[in-house]
């Protein structure tokens, strides 16, 4: 496919911006046509279902539908705010999300910086393959591995600790609430750190090599080159992903928590908004209540995303 070159006269440049945009689109109609399926997909599966948020303000009846279900205003929101689980659910969601942000966000950046310093290409490829392979495993498999590793009878961790004489008897890690957050964060970082590092490695590959040559001539060590050249060069990419991470601060996860926190003893530290919606809303057929809780989370997420973007704009990088 060959795109037609854009040619504009002085008179066309002075036209209103809207006409210039349509002129550009008409010159690139073949490329724009390729975007249409993606736009249709987003519209059909993302925007049309947003009509369902009306359930949050209704006592929705599956047989009556949206038009005949009675309106109740903010009833379900008040029920959520007054629920006994509200405090613990919000606390767990925020704490787990913040821990994932503090530990999981810098981990792929650190891995990418370390891999960038490896000069043995074969070893570098092996490490990359091993590190991003867990991303393609489902949480069902990963949770099975974690549960097997931490089991009391034949868990490799308990066996290793007993061999080292660090513990006297096996520990049931997945029945002790104090250990759950650490287990969850560690499993999440192990699963995603390699795949997330690919983006940062691509950003590092785009740094002008002449900058490193000039810094080396000036006597800068590899550490100084990392902090004075590499990190500042990829900072726009880091800021963009940080904005998205802040916007998802209430998305603490569902599959990983649901699969690892099977023991009811862990509910006080594992029940987050997503698991609460599934357990208290979907399983109990309280569709309006579940929609209200989900809408609450979405509104807070949009607010956090807007605030993070506004702050990032002051540093010269933003989503909009």
Long-range contacts (C-beta under 8 A, 24 or more apart in sequence): 1-30, 1-31, 3-27, 3-28, 3-30, 3-31, 4-28, 52-291, 53-291, 53-295, 55-287, 55-288, 55-291, 55-292, 56-288, 56-291, 56-292, 56-294, 56-295, 57-288, 57-292, 58-288, 59-288, 60-287, 60-288, 60-291, 62-287, 72-288, 76-288, 76-289, 76-291, 76-292, 76-293, 77-292, 77-296, 79-289, 79-292, 80-289, 80-292, 80-293, 80-296, 85-271, 85-276, 85-280, 88-268, 88-271, 89-271, 89-272, 89-273, 89-276, 90-273, 92-252, 92-269, 92-270, 92-271, 92-272, 93-250, 93-252, 93-272, 93-273, 94-249, 94-250, 94-252, 95-181, 96-181, 96-184, 96-185, 96-252, 96-253, 96-257, 96-272, 97-248, 97-249, 97-250, 97-251, 97-252, 98-249, 99-181, 99-185, 100-185, 100-188, 100-252, 100-253, 101-245, 101-246, 101-249, 103-185, 103-189, 104-185, 104-188, 104-189, 104-192, 104-193, 105-241, 105-242, 105-245, 107-189, 107-193, 107-196, 108-192, 108-193, 108-194, 108-196, 108-197, 108-199, 108-200, 109-197, 109-200, 109-234, 109-238, 111-193, 111-194, 111-197, 112-197, 112-200, 112-201, 112-204, 113-200, 113-204, 113-226, 113-230, 113-231, 115-197, 115-201, 116-201, 116-204, 116-230, 117-222, 117-226, 128-194, 128-197, 128-198, 128-201, 130-194, 131-193, 131-194, 131-197, 132-194, 132-195, 132-197, 132-198, 133-194, 134-190, 134-191, 134-192, 134-194, 135-191, 135-192, 135-194, 135-195, 137-191, 138-255, 139-191, 139-255, 139-256, 139-259, 140-255, 140-259, 142-187, 142-191, 142-256, 143-187, 143-256, 143-259, 143-260, 146-183, 146-187, 146-260, 147-174, 147-260, 150-174, 150-183, 174-260, 174-262, 174-263, 174-266, 175-263, 175-265, 175-266, 177-265, 177-266, 177-268, 177-269, 180-260, 180-261, 180-266, 180-269, 180-270, 181-269, 183-260, 184-253, 184-256, 184-257, 184-260, 184-270, 187-256, 187-260, 188-253, 188-256, 199-237, 199-241, 200-234, 200-237, 200-238, 203-233, 203-234, 203-237, 204-230, 204-233, 204-234, 206-233, 207-233, 207-234, 235-317, 236-316, 236-317, 239-312, 239-315, 239-317, 240-312, 240-317, 240-319, 242-308, 242-312, 243-305, 243-308, 243-309, 243-312, 243-318, 243-319, 244-305, 244-319, 246-304, 246-305, 246-307, 246-308, 247-301, 247-302, 247-304, 247-305, 247-308, 248-301, 249-301, 249-304, 250-297, 250-300, 250-301, 250-304, 251-297, 251-301, 254-278, 273-297
